[in-house]
Amino acid sequence: MAVERIYDTYQPQVEPQKKQSTQKQTIKKQVVVKLTRFEKMLYITLVTIIAVISIYMLSLKMDAYDTRGKIADLDQKIEKQTSQNSALKSETMENSSYKRIYKKAEDQGMSLKNDNVKVVRKDGETKN
């Protein structure tokens, strides 16, 4: 609060107390609205339903998170198995090569004679 002028002889004015007692003070009454039993049950039911739905949604999100983790683990296992399968396939191709079979046969004392070789075709026909 700012003071504009300062007076040397300041004396507070006292108002008579009779004026204060004659003034009526207005008091506002607060109106309290009471809820019926039906409204109370309705509100409690709505709050409960909202809480249950929220918990259900959280559980669904947790399930989705767990499922994503399991999918990632399976992807890693698939990649590992695929690399292992390709390594085994290349080893099989190497072991079934003609040169390797011929070398193993020579090591065991076998020789290649074209007269003793029979060619078998898919349809079961043999050719000398």
C-alpha positions in Angstrom: 0.0 0.0 0.0 1.5 3.3 -1.0 1.3 6.4 1.0 0.8 9.6 -0.9 1.0 12.2 1.9 2.3 12.1 5.4 0.5 14.2 8.0 2.2 15.3 11.2 -0.9 15.1 13.4 -2.4 11.8 12.4 -5.1 10.6 14.7 -7.1 7.6 13.8 -10.8 8.2 13.8 -12.8 5.9 16.0 -16.2 5.0 14.7 -18.9 4.5 17.3 -19.5 0.9 18.1 -23.2 1.2 17.7 -22.9 1.3 14.0 -21.1 -2.0 13.9 -23.7 -3.7 16.0 -26.6 -2.5 13.9 -25.1 -3.7 10.7 -26.3 -7.2 9.7 -23.8 -9.6 8.5 -24.9 -11.8 5.6 -23.9 -15.4 5.9 -24.3 -17.7 2.9 -25.5 -21.1 3.6 -23.8 -23.9 1.7 -26.2 -26.2 0.1 -25.1 -29.8 0.3 -26.5 -32.0 -2.4 -26.9 -35.5 -1.1 -26.5 -38.5 -3.4 -29.0 -41.2 -3.5 -28.1 -44.8 -3.0 -28.5 -45.6 -6.6 -26.1 -42.8 -7.6 -23.6 -43.9 -5.0 -23.7 -47.5 -6.3 -23.5 -46.2 -9.9 -20.4 -44.2 -9.2 -18.7 -47.0 -7.3 -19.5 -49.4 -10.1 -18.1 -47.1 -12.7 -14.9 -46.5 -10.8 -14.5 -50.3 -10.3 -15.1 -51.0 -13.9 -12.5 -48.4 -15.0 -10.0 -49.9 -12.5 -10.6 -53.5 -13.7 -10.3 -52.4 -17.4 -7.0 -50.6 -16.6 -5.6 -53.6 -14.9 -6.7 -55.8 -17.8 -5.0 -53.5 -20.3 -1.8 -53.5 -18.3 -1.8 -57.3 -18.2 -2.3 -57.4 -22.0 0.7 -55.1 -22.5 2.8 -57.3 -20.2 1.8 -60.4 -22.2 2.7 -58.6 -25.5 6.1 -57.6 -24.0 6.7 -61.2 -22.9 5.7 -62.5 -26.3 8.0 -60.1 -28.1 10.9 -61.4 -25.9 10.0 -65.0 -26.7 9.9 -64.2 -30.4 13.3 -62.6 -30.2 14.7 -65.7 -28.5 13.2 -67.9 -31.2 14.6 -65.8 -33.9 18.1 -66.1 -32.4 17.6 -69.9 -32.2 16.5 -70.1 -35.8 19.5 -68.1 -37.0 21.8 -70.4 -35.0 20.1 -73.5 -36.4 20.2 -72.2 -39.9 23.9 -71.5 -39.7 24.5 -74.9 -38.2 22.4 -76.5 -41.0 24.4 -74.7 -43.7 27.7 -75.9 -42.1 26.5 -79.5 -42.0 25.2 -79.3 -45.6 28.6 -78.0 -46.8 30.3 -80.8 -44.8 28.0 -83.4 -46.4 28.7 -82.1 -49.9 32.4 -82.2 -49.2 32.3 -85.7 -47.8 30.2 -87.0 -50.7 32.4 -85.7 -53.4 33.8 -88.1 -56.0 37.4 -87.4 -55.3 37.1 -88.1 -51.6 35.3 -91.4 -52.2 37.8 -92.4 -54.8 40.7 -91.6 -52.4 39.1 -93.6 -49.5 38.6 -96.5 -51.9 42.3 -96.4 -52.9 43.4 -96.2 -49.3 41.5 -99.5 -48.6 43.1 -101.2 -51.6 40.3 -100.9 -54.2 40.8 -100.0 -57.8 38.6 -98.6 -60.5 37.7 -101.0 -63.3 35.1 -99.8 -65.7 34.0 -103.3 -66.5 32.8 -103.8 -62.8 30.9 -100.5 -62.6 27.2 -100.5 -63.2 25.3 -97.2 -63.6 21.9 -97.3 -62.0 19.2 -94.8 -63.2 16.2 -93.5 -61.4 13.8 -95.7 -63.3 15.5 -98.9 -62.2 17.3 -99.6 -65.5 20.9 -100.7 -65.3 23.6 -100.0 -67.9 27.0 -101.5 -68.2 
